[in-house]
Amino acid sequence: MNNKLYICGITQNKKDSIKKIIDISSPYVDGFVWTDHYSTDGTYELLESNKKEGKIYQQEYSRDHDFSANRWLRSGHIKEGDWCFILDSSDLPNEWFLKQLRENIKYWTKNNIGAVYGDRPWLIRYTDTTFVFGSVHWGLQGIQGDIVNLEKIESYKKENYIINGRDSFQSSFIHPARYWLCFGRSNHTQLLYAQFSPQIHANHEHYRINFRNYCKQILGLDLSTLDPFINYLKGNVGKYPKEVEEALEIEVNLKDLFRLFVLKQPWQELATNRFNFSYLKWKETGQIHQGKNDGYVGLFNQYRAQKGLPYE
């Protein structure tokens, strides 16, 4: 079977980034299959003129990423056994990896590999059971076959496969927080917690949904963007109800927003200690620079310790 290899994703007004992806990937793939959210900067025209054997779909922007992802995945162009290399607009494949993909795909197909993971699912072998629920990277369901996890390779370095071109601030803090709070079907908790157990993931996802409902129904916040919640945090310091204080203690994405916009900590400081900041310790002591060495080990790292993993 002559399996096709497509570069796939969702985009809007990312012409410069998409051009880089096309330039480096085009010699090694059969085409590009993307959903474009009616870009106005020439992104769609660029993709359409370079699609090769692929297909470019246009669709109105939706915060339900599965709606947009399934547009390219489930529209019929990608056939049984074809391989999808799933990228964000800001991702750039490493040419070293691209050069090996054809031979790798032959091996993976022969050995019944259904997906290849790095820090998230990068490559999937399409079957008619494959679909996206929630986030395109963390909500892939119906994969048939085994999964290869590149992170388990001792010499693994992400940049040998994909170079993330997204701004560090957005990538590490704002982007995940937006998924966590603003997206009803983001599955972002899967990225953080599914590695520990299905029950831990389910508990945190249930908590996330309940807190979103609290913000909308009790606090009256519009969650179409992060701004209303950020403004609420900045305007009510010292007056948060217990529900908000509990959330700031439990969930790392909300702690990130509190530290960035209330405590005014540089994002570089968050990057060195995301998972061991205690809101309650700050409330009691006023201590801004804190972490596990101050006696607090955050919930995420408690889960890691239970699995015998080192602290993040």
C-alpha positions in Angstrom: 0.0 0.0 0.0 1.3 3.4 -1.0 0.6 5.4 2.2 0.5 9.1 1.8 2.2 11.5 4.2 0.6 14.8 4.9 1.5 17.8 7.1 -1.8 18.7 8.9 -3.0 21.4 11.2 -5.2 24.4 12.0 -4.2 28.0 11.3 -5.4 31.6 11.0 -3.3 34.6 9.8 0.1 32.8 10.2 1.5 33.3 6.7 5.1 33.7 7.7 5.1 30.6 9.9 3.2 28.5 7.3 5.7 29.6 4.6 8.6 28.2 6.8 6.7 24.9 7.2 6.0 24.6 3.5 9.6 25.5 2.5 11.2 22.9 4.7 8.6 20.1 4.4 7.5 20.2 0.8 10.3 18.0 -0.6 9.5 15.2 1.9 5.7 15.0 2.0 2.8 14.3 -0.4 0.9 17.4 0.6 -0.7 19.6 3.2 -4.1 19.1 4.7 -5.1 22.1 6.8 -8.2 24.0 8.2 -7.8 27.7 7.7 -10.0 30.0 9.8 -10.6 32.5 6.9 -7.2 34.2 7.1 -6.9 37.7 5.8 -3.1 37.8 5.5 -2.7 35.4 2.5 -2.2 32.3 4.6 -5.0 30.4 2.8 -3.8 31.4 -0.6 -0.2 30.3 0.3 -1.5 26.9 1.5 -3.8 26.4 -1.5 -1.0 27.1 -4.0 1.4 24.7 -2.3 -1.0 22.0 -1.2 0.5 19.4 -3.7 -1.8 16.3 -3.2 -3.4 17.8 -0.1 -6.5 19.7 0.6 -7.1 23.1 2.3 -10.5 23.7 4.0 -11.9 27.0 5.2 -14.1 27.2 8.2 -15.2 29.9 10.7 -13.0 30.1 13.8 -14.3 28.0 16.7 -13.0 27.6 20.2 -13.9 23.9 19.9 -10.6 22.8 18.4 -12.0 19.3 17.6 -14.6 20.9 15.3 -11.8 22.5 13.2 -9.4 19.5 13.5 -12.0 17.0 12.4 -12.6 19.2 9.4 -9.3 18.2 7.9 -9.1 14.8 9.5 -12.6 13.4 8.8 -13.5 15.1 5.6 -12.6 12.2 3.4 -9.3 13.3 1.8 -7.1 11.4 4.1 -7.5 7.7 3.5 -7.0 4.5 5.6 -3.3 4.0 6.3 -2.2 7.5 5.4 0.0 9.3 7.9 -0.7 12.8 9.4 2.2 14.9 10.8 0.2 17.2 13.1 1.7 20.7 13.6 0.8 24.0 15.2 1.4 27.0 12.9 4.3 27.9 15.1 6.0 24.5 14.8 8.8 23.8 12.4 9.8 20.3 11.6 13.5 19.4 11.8 14.8 18.6 8.3 16.8 15.7 9.8 13.6 14.1 11.0 11.8 14.8 7.7 14.5 13.1 5.7 13.9 9.9 7.6 10.1 9.9 7.7 9.4 7.8 4.7 11.6 4.9 5.9 10.3 5.3 9.4 6.7 5.2 8.2 7.4 2.0 6.3 8.7 0.5 9.5 5.9 1.8 11.7 3.2 0.6 9.3 4.8 -2.8 9.0 5.0 -3.1 12.8 1.4 -1.9 13.5 2.4 1.4 15.0 -0.6 3.7 15.2 0.9 6.9 16.5 4.3 8.5 17.3 4.5 10.8 20.3 7.0 13.4 21.4 5.7 15.8 24.0 2.3 15.2 22.3 1.0 13.1 19.4 3.0 14.2 16.4 2.3 11.5 13.8 -0.8 9.3 13.5 -1.7 6.5 11.1 -5.3 7.3 10.0 -8.1 4.8 10.3 -11.8 5.3 10.0 -12.0 5.2 13.8 -9.6 8.1 14.3 -11.1 11.4 15.5 -10.4 14.4 17.7 -12.3 15.1 20.9 -11.2 18.3 22.6 -7.6 19.4 21.8 -6.1 18.2 18.5 -2.9 17.1 20.3 -4.3 15.6 23.5 -7.8 14.5 22.5 -7.0 12.0 19.7 -9.1 8.9 20.0 -9.6 5.8 18.0 -5.9 5.2 17.2 -5.3 1.7 16.1 -2.1 0.0 16.9 0.8 0.6 19.3 2.2 4.0 20.3 5.9 4.9 20.0 7.0 7.5 22.6 10.1 9.3 21.3 10.6 10.8 24.8 11.6 7.4 26.1 14.7 7.4 23.8 17.7 8.2 26.1 19.1 10.8 23.7 15.8 12.4 23.0 15.8 16.2 22.3 12.6 17.7 21.1 14.4 20.1 18.8 15.7 17.1 16.8 12.1 16.6 15.7 10.1 19.8 16.1 11.3 23.3 16.8 8.7 25.3 18.7 8.6 28.9 17.3 5.9 30.2 19.6 6.8 33.0 21.9 7.9 31.5 25.2 5.6 33.7 27.3 2.5 32.7 25.3 3.6 29.1 24.9 4.3 28.3 28.5 1.7 30.3 30.4 -0.9 32.3 28.5 -1.7 29.7 25.9 -2.3 26.8 28.4 -4.3 29.0 30.7 -6.5 30.1 27.9 -7.2 26.4 27.0 -7.8 25.6 30.7 -10.2 28.4 31.4 -11.8 29.5 28.2 -12.3 26.3 26.2 -15.3 24.1 27.3 -13.8 21.1 25.5 -10.1 21.7 25.6 -8.9 18.5 27.3 -6.0 20.5 28.5 -6.0 18.7 31.9 -5.1 15.6 29.9 -1.7 17.1 29.1 -1.0 17.6 32.8 -2.7 14.8 34.6 -3.4 11.8 32.3 0.2 10.6 32.8 -0.6 9.8 36.4 -3.9 7.9 36.1 -7.3 8.1 34.4 -8.9 8.9 37.7 -6.6 11.8 38.5 -7.2 13.2 35.0 -11.0 12.8 35.4 -10.9 14.5 38.8 -9.1 17.5 37.5 -11.2 17.8 34.4 -14.4 17.7 36.5 -12.9 20.4 38.8 -12.0 22.5 35.7 -15.5 22.4 34.4 -17.1 23.2 37.7 -14.8 26.2 38.2 -15.5 27.5 34.7 -19.2 27.3 35.6 -18.6 29.1 38.9 -16.8 31.9 37.0 -19.6 32.3 34.5 -22.6 31.8 36.7 -21.5 33.2 40.1 -18.8 35.7 39.2 -20.5 36.7 36.0 -17.3 36.6 33.9 -17.3 36.3 30.1 -14.8 33.6 29.4 -14.4 34.1 25.7 -11.0 35.5 26.5 -8.7 35.4 29.6 -9.0 39.2 30.2 -12.1 39.2 32.4 -10.7 36.7 34.7 -7.3 38.5 34.8 -9.0 41.8 35.5 -11.1 40.1 38.3 -7.9 38.8 39.9 -6.2 42.2 39.8 -9.3 44.0 41.1 -10.2 41.8 44.0 -6.9 41.0 45.7 -7.6 40.1 49.3 -11.3 39.7 48.7 -11.4 36.4 46.7 -14.1 33.9 47.8 -13.0 30.5 49.0 -13.8 28.9 45.6 -11.2 31.2 43.9 -8.6 30.8 46.6 -8.9 27.0 46.4 -8.6 27.1 42.6 -5.5 29.3 42.9 -4.0 26.8 45.2 -4.8 23.7 43.2 -4.4 24.5 39.5 -1.1 25.5 38.0 -2.5 27.5 35.1 -4.5 29.8 37.4 -1.4 30.2 39.6 0.5 31.3 36.5 -2.0 34.1 35.8 -2.0 35.2 39.5 1.8 35.4 39.5 2.1 37.1 36.2 -0.7 39.7 36.6 -1.1 40.2 40.3 2.4 39.6 41.7 4.0 40.9 38.5 6.6 38.1 38.4 8.6 37.9 35.2 7.7 34.8 33.2 11.3 33.6 33.4 10.8 33.1 37.2 7.7 31.1 36.6 9.5 28.9 34.2 12.0 27.8 36.9 9.2 27.0 39.4 5.8 26.5 38.0 4.7 23.5 40.0 5.7 24.5 43.6 4.1 27.9 44.2 1.5 28.1 47.0 -1.1 30.8 46.9 -2.0 30.1 50.5 1.7 30.5 51.6 1.8 33.9 49.8 -1.5 35.0 51.4 -0.1 34.0 54.9 3.5 35.2 54.5 3.6 37.6 51.5 6.4 35.4 50.2 6.6 35.8 46.4 9.7 33.8 45.6 9.0 30.3 46.9 9.1 26.7 46.0 9.7 23.1 47.2 12.8 24.2 49.0 10.6 26.4 51.2 8.7 23.3 52.3 5.8 23.3 49.8 5.6 20.7 47.1 2.8 21.4 44.7 0.1 18.8 43.8 1.6 18.1 40.3 4.9 17.2 41.9 3.2 15.1 44.6 1.7 13.0 41.8 5.2 12.7 40.3 6.6 11.6 43.6 4.0 8.9 43.9 5.2 7.5 40.6 8.8 7.7 41.6 9.5 10.6 39.2 11.7 13.6 40.0 10.1 17.0 40.7 9.6 19.4 37.9 
